[in-house]
Amino acid sequence: MFNPDQIKSAASREIFEKAHKARQSRIAKRRRKPVIQLADGDWNSKFRIDPFVIDAEFVWRLNDTGSCTITLPAGGDKAVENVTGWLFDPWGRPKAKNVHIRADKDGARWTGRLNSLRLTKAEDGQRTVIIEGLCDFEELRRIFVWPNPFLPAAVQFPKAWTMLAPAAWNLKIALFVNLMRLHTSLWTLPDDPLDPKSWVGGMKQSNWPIVVKPGPLLKDRTPTQLISSRMSTWAEVAEPILADCQLMVELRRWFPGDPEPWPGAELGAGTLVVDIVDKSSWWDARGTSFFGDLWRGFVRTVQTLTGNQIDTKSTVIDAPEIAPEYRRPNLLGTIPSAPYVMYRDDAITGVESSDFTWEPSTAVQVVAGGQSMPGINEGLSAAIQGIGNSLGNFIFFPTAGTIADTLLAPLYSDVIGAWAQHKSVTRTQEAGKFRYQEIFAEGSNTALTLSSLVAIRKAFWDTRERFSHQIKVGDGAPWYIGDQGEGHFWLGDRIGSTVSGIPGGRAIVEQVTEVSLNIARDSFGWDITCGDFAATQSSLDTILSNIRRVSTAMKQVGVW
């Protein structure tokens, strides 16, 4: 066993003592319990409840709404009774009824709003309070992207908000203008019309409950994407783009004492800051890792679109550069273009339990459309009316073309240029002779348009080959889980793991799509899910997701 007294050099001893002190400090910090607080509707902190918690679970999900469940005793202590008495007295806080929840651990912060409050009594007579909440991503499911956020609801021209720009900037500007609509609109009254300050207060972003972190258009290196919305929620608009580009919506509430989200930011306590970050380096020219093994490590690969802008092609980098950030001592965090965290599933390992799922890709061809691209039906109608009316003039029947067009319209409408199809050569070669053939691309009724191209890409993405690797790991064995520079990786980062039973020592490298903090009276720990969360979704989650998708489709029927 190593004995530090054997170190003879004073310089070496100083280095050792410094490293040992840093290690002990890091271990002590990891052993601290999470801090859990309750706040009112204006995000004024009311109670710290972690000393009373019987058990709790906080879930962060990549680009989706996470949840929390907290169980508290209903009484037995004056401090606990103060908490439960406040919770069950919404009449006592008429201007700030909402209850907000905040949990901080290892640089990670879960914030959200109480969704359900229950008081239960067990057979043994024990009473408990169960708090259920939804994280701040749910806010983005309650903001619509209007066709024109600068006009009143009664006058919405053009029919849809449409913009072609780099994905991150495009999504952020769509959210920003609709936040501006909500808080500075000339067409709606402020929350308190009798307060003169409320008429101009909305002009100051520091008064907004949600703000978008600014970022210059010219520095956005994310792929160019089309946004098209006619009263869809921002989350519905963003979902396929975020998935396609492997981007992450980063949400963090700002409180006094936190670093400024950007230089010169003036924010109120509890303001939700929204940013879109590339933690996967999926489309970056420097590449990232999609696979690897125990002998070669992670293989750096660049992902590019093929000429049809639908299929993707992977190119292995022969001699990738080492990320210079990794040369810094005591670095915690992951550089997207060069992930390094790998868990080995073996006899001695930090993996406590695991569940690996593989789903092959399905159809090799996507069909989209149903309506002719803009201009075709109109062009045919104009041609029939023009020719018919011209010929009708010779027989003193000048409206012959108009009548003919009325009769023929059902026959020629949505016949030419109404459908589009694309077959994936890559999938065809990989699937084999016997395979599923076709699927229909939802979300675009008009063929041969940019929106149909987006719908086809989304259909291929939804039916892609899926890997999901759910693992329960010990914190610090050997990697630390945490955010804001207090962990080796966090939600959205790419990490790898070997799976016992898969031949060749192959490592599965995927994004962390879910992080769960589980708390009990005498313990707490992290669970993580890597890869496609849908592969491990419960049937209820799948049903709810499908309902949201159908709801979106119903609103978009007949809309380009």
Sequence and secondary structure as in RCSB ss.txt:
>XXXX:A:sequence
MFNPDQIKSAASREIFEKAHKARQSRIAKRRRKPVIQLADGDWNSKFRIDPFVIDAEFVWRLNDTGSCTITLPAG
GDKAVENVTGWLFDPWGRPKAKNVHIRADKDGARWTGRLNSLRLTKAEDGQRTVIIEGLCDFEELRRIFVWPNPF
LPAAVQFPKAWTMLAPAAWNLKIALFVNLMRLHTSLWTLPDDPLDPKSWVGGMKQSNWPIVVKPGPLLKDRTPTQ
LISSRMSTWAEVAEPILADCQLMVELRRWFPGDPEPWPGAELGAGTLVVDIVDKSSWWDARGTSFFGDLWRGFVR
TVQTLTGNQIDTKSTVIDAPEIAPEYRRPNLLGTIPSAPYVMYRDDAITGVESSDFTWEPSTAVQVVAGGQSMPG
INEGLSAAIQGIGNSLGNFIFFPTAGTIADTLLAPLYSDVIGAWAQHKSVTRTQEAGKFRYQEIFAEGSNTALTL
SSLVAIRKAFWDTRERFSHQIKVGDGAPWYIGDQGEGHFWLGDRIGSTVSGIPGGRAIVEQVTEVSLNIARDSFG
WDITCGDFAATQSSLDTILSNIRRVSTAMKQVGVW
>XXXX:A:secstr
   GGG   HHHHHHHHHHHHHHHHHHHHHTS  EEEEE TT  EEEE GGG SEEEEEEETTB  EEEEEEESS
SSHHHHHHHHHHT GGG TT    EEEEEETTEEEEEEEEEEEEEE TTS EEEEEEEEEGGGGGGG EE S TT
S TT   SSSEEEEEEHHHHHHHHHHHHHHHHHH SSS  S TT HHHHHHTTSGGG SEEE    GGG  S EE
EEEESSEEHHHHHHHHHHHHT EEEEEEE TTS  SSTT    TTEEEEEEE SS SS TT EEEEEETTTEEEE
EEEEE TTSSSEEEEE SS    GGGGSTT  S  TTS   EE  SSS SEEEEEEEEE    SEEEEESB  TT
HHHHHHHHHHHHHHHHHGGGT TTHHHHHHHHHHHHHTTTTT EEEEE HHHHHHH SS   EEE TT  BSSSH
HHHHHHHHHHHHTS EEEEEEEE TTSS  B STTSSSB TT EEEEE TTSGGGEEEEEEEEEEEEEEESS EE
EEEEEE GGGG  HHHHHHHHHHHHHHHHHHTT  
